[in-house]
């Protein structure tokens, strides 16, 4: 096995951005959930669960000192309009990533620029990776290198690394709104964070072996 160059690229990005902060520092020490590479089908599962978990909308978020980051897979008018409508229905005020600064104190962030998601996972305690209710999930390695608790929809057949993370209880498969809600409230005892220390390996093939063997 010669390894997978995607792993080298993700680790390189992590190393290069280790000291670069693109979100307010408070998120580094707070409870934050990222919904990464999501599409409208993911939103149909996510938002009913959010309504149940945060019944007072933004006030529930502020009271719990929680943060939510939404990063759509497609930054287009249809998807962004759909996302904003969902947020408005739950009384979630928000700020766009393109307008944020180090002094922003908003509890909901919409990522409206491409190319930043891999770095944003370092601000999260847990993440939901989108695509699993449509053509297939997107990268689960990006949140795993930051030791997130990870979840996704059921269509994982195209990603061997996702199937292996499920086997070691580091990836939760979400099939319903109730399962999404349960993931949001699970503590670290019920779903293991990804604990592989990727930085101890000097090549992608060694990392890959730790995941897939």
C-alpha positions as CSV (number, residue, x, y, z in Angstrom):
1,X,0.0,0.0,0.0
2,X,1.4,3.4,-0.9
3,X,-1.1,5.4,1.1
4,X,-3.7,8.1,0.1
5,X,-2.5,11.6,-0.8
6,X,-5.6,13.1,0.6
7,X,-4.4,12.3,4.1
8,X,-1.1,14.1,3.5
9,X,-2.9,17.1,2.2
10,X,-5.3,17.3,5.2
11,X,-2.4,16.9,7.6
12,X,-0.3,19.5,5.8
13,X,-3.2,22.0,6.0
14,X,-3.6,21.3,9.7
15,X,0.0,22.0,10.3
16,X,0.1,25.1,8.2
17,X,-3.0,26.6,9.9
18,X,-2.2,25.5,13.4
19,X,-1.6,29.1,14.6
20,X,-4.0,30.8,12.2
21,X,-7.4,31.7,13.8
22,X,-10.2,32.4,11.4
23,X,-13.0,32.3,14.0
24,X,-13.2,34.1,17.3
25,X,-11.0,32.5,20.0
26,X,-13.9,31.8,22.3
27,X,-15.0,28.9,20.0
28,X,-11.7,27.1,20.9
29,X,-12.9,26.7,24.5
30,X,-16.6,26.4,23.9
31,X,-19.1,23.7,22.8
32,X,-19.4,24.0,19.1
33,X,-21.0,21.8,16.4
34,X,-20.2,22.0,12.7
35,X,-22.6,20.8,10.1
36,X,-20.1,20.5,7.2
37,X,-20.8,19.9,3.5
38,X,-24.5,19.7,4.1
39,X,-27.2,19.8,1.5
40,X,-31.0,20.3,1.7
41,X,-31.7,16.7,2.5
42,X,-29.3,16.9,5.5
43,X,-31.2,20.0,6.6
44,X,-34.4,18.1,6.7
45,X,-32.9,15.9,9.5
46,X,-30.8,18.6,11.2
47,X,-33.4,21.3,11.8
48,X,-36.2,19.3,13.5
49,X,-33.5,18.0,15.9
50,X,-32.3,21.5,16.5
51,X,-35.8,22.7,17.2
52,X,-36.1,19.9,19.8
53,X,-32.7,20.5,21.4
54,X,-32.9,24.3,21.4
55,X,-36.6,25.1,21.9
56,X,-36.0,28.8,22.5
57,X,-33.9,29.3,19.4
58,X,-31.0,31.6,19.8
59,X,-31.8,32.1,23.5
60,X,-31.3,28.4,24.1
61,X,-28.0,28.6,22.4
62,X,-26.8,31.5,24.4
63,X,-28.1,30.0,27.7
64,X,-26.1,26.8,27.0
65,X,-23.1,28.8,25.6
66,X,-23.2,26.6,22.5
67,X,-22.2,27.5,19.0
68,X,-23.4,26.2,15.6
69,X,-21.5,26.4,12.3
70,X,-23.2,25.6,9.1
71,X,-21.1,25.0,6.0
72,X,-23.2,24.1,2.9
73,X,-21.6,21.9,0.3
74,X,-22.8,24.2,-2.4
75,X,-22.6,28.0,-1.9
76,X,-25.4,28.9,-4.2
77,X,-28.6,30.9,-4.0
78,X,-30.9,28.0,-3.6
79,X,-29.0,26.3,-0.8
80,X,-28.2,29.5,1.1
81,X,-31.9,30.6,0.9
82,X,-33.1,27.3,2.1
83,X,-30.6,27.3,5.0
84,X,-31.5,30.9,6.1
85,X,-35.2,30.1,5.9
86,X,-34.6,27.1,8.2
87,X,-32.6,29.3,10.7
88,X,-35.3,32.0,10.7
89,X,-38.0,29.4,11.4
90,X,-36.2,28.4,14.6
91,X,-35.4,32.0,15.6
92,X,-31.7,31.6,15.2
93,X,-29.9,34.8,14.4
94,X,-26.7,34.4,12.6
95,X,-23.6,36.0,11.1
96,X,-22.0,35.1,7.8
97,X,-18.4,33.9,7.9
98,X,-17.3,36.5,5.4
99,X,-18.4,39.2,7.9
100,X,-17.0,37.8,11.1
101,X,-14.1,39.2,13.1
102,X,-12.3,38.2,16.2
103,X,-14.7,40.1,18.4
104,X,-17.9,38.7,17.0
105,X,-20.1,37.0,19.6
106,X,-22.6,35.3,17.4
107,X,-23.7,31.8,18.3
108,X,-24.6,30.8,14.7
109,X,-22.2,31.1,11.8
110,X,-23.0,30.5,8.2
111,X,-20.0,29.7,6.0
112,X,-20.5,31.6,2.8
113,X,-17.0,31.1,1.4
114,X,-15.4,28.0,-0.1
115,X,-12.1,26.5,0.9
116,X,-12.2,26.9,4.7
117,X,-14.1,23.9,6.1
118,X,-11.1,21.7,6.8
119,X,-9.7,24.4,9.1
120,X,-13.0,25.1,10.8
121,X,-13.2,21.7,12.3
122,X,-10.6,22.6,14.8
123,X,-13.2,24.8,16.5
124,X,-15.7,22.0,17.0
125,X,-16.4,19.4,19.7
126,X,-18.6,17.5,17.4
127,X,-19.5,17.5,13.7
128,X,-22.1,16.2,11.3
129,X,-20.7,15.5,7.8
130,X,-23.2,16.0,5.0
131,X,-24.1,14.0,1.9
132,X,-25.2,10.8,3.6
133,X,-28.9,11.3,2.6
134,X,-28.1,11.8,-1.1
135,X,-25.1,10.8,-3.2
136,X,-22.8,9.9,-0.3
137,X,-21.0,11.5,2.5
138,X,-18.0,13.9,2.2
139,X,-14.7,13.8,4.0
140,X,-14.8,12.3,7.5
141,X,-11.0,12.5,7.8
142,X,-11.1,16.4,8.0
143,X,-13.0,16.4,11.4
144,X,-11.3,13.2,12.6
145,X,-7.8,14.8,12.6
146,X,-9.2,17.4,15.1
147,X,-10.6,14.6,17.3
148,X,-14.3,15.6,16.8
149,X,-17.2,13.3,17.7
150,X,-18.5,12.7,14.2
151,X,-21.9,11.7,12.7
152,X,-23.3,11.4,9.2
153,X,-26.2,10.1,7.2
154,X,-26.4,6.4,6.1
155,X,-24.9,6.5,2.7
156,X,-21.2,5.7,3.5
157,X,-20.5,3.0,1.0
158,X,-18.1,5.1,-1.1
159,X,-15.8,5.9,1.8
160,X,-13.8,3.0,3.3
161,X,-12.4,5.3,6.0
162,X,-16.0,6.1,7.1
163,X,-16.8,2.4,7.4
164,X,-13.7,1.8,9.5
165,X,-14.5,4.7,11.8
166,X,-17.9,3.2,12.4
167,X,-16.3,-0.1,13.5
168,X,-14.2,1.7,16.1
169,X,-17.2,3.6,17.4
170,X,-15.8,7.0,16.2
171,X,-18.5,7.7,13.6
172,X,-22.3,7.7,14.4
173,X,-24.7,6.9,11.6
174,X,-27.8,9.1,11.6
175,X,-31.0,7.6,10.1
176,X,-33.7,9.9,11.6
177,X,-34.4,13.1,13.4
178,X,-34.4,11.3,16.8
179,X,-31.0,9.9,16.1
180,X,-29.7,13.4,15.2
181,X,-31.2,14.7,18.5
182,X,-29.6,11.9,20.4
183,X,-26.2,12.6,18.8
184,X,-26.4,16.2,19.9
185,X,-27.0,15.3,23.5
186,X,-24.6,12.3,23.7
187,X,-21.7,12.8,26.1
188,X,-18.2,11.5,25.4
189,X,-18.9,8.2,27.1
190,X,-21.4,7.1,24.5
191,X,-19.5,8.0,21.3
192,X,-15.7,7.9,21.3
193,X,-13.9,10.8,19.8
194,X,-11.4,9.9,17.1
195,X,-8.2,9.4,19.2
196,X,-5.7,8.5,16.5
197,X,-2.7,10.9,16.8
198,X,-2.1,11.5,13.1
199,X,0.9,13.8,13.8
200,X,2.9,10.8,15.1
201,X,3.1,9.4,11.6
202,X,5.4,10.7,9.0
203,X,3.6,9.4,5.9
204,X,0.0,9.0,4.7
205,X,0.4,5.2,4.2
206,X,1.1,4.8,7.9
207,X,-1.9,6.8,8.9
208,X,-4.0,4.9,6.4
209,X,-2.9,1.7,8.0
210,X,-4.1,2.8,11.4
211,X,-7.5,3.5,10.0
212,X,-8.2,0.6,7.7
213,X,-6.3,-2.4,9.1
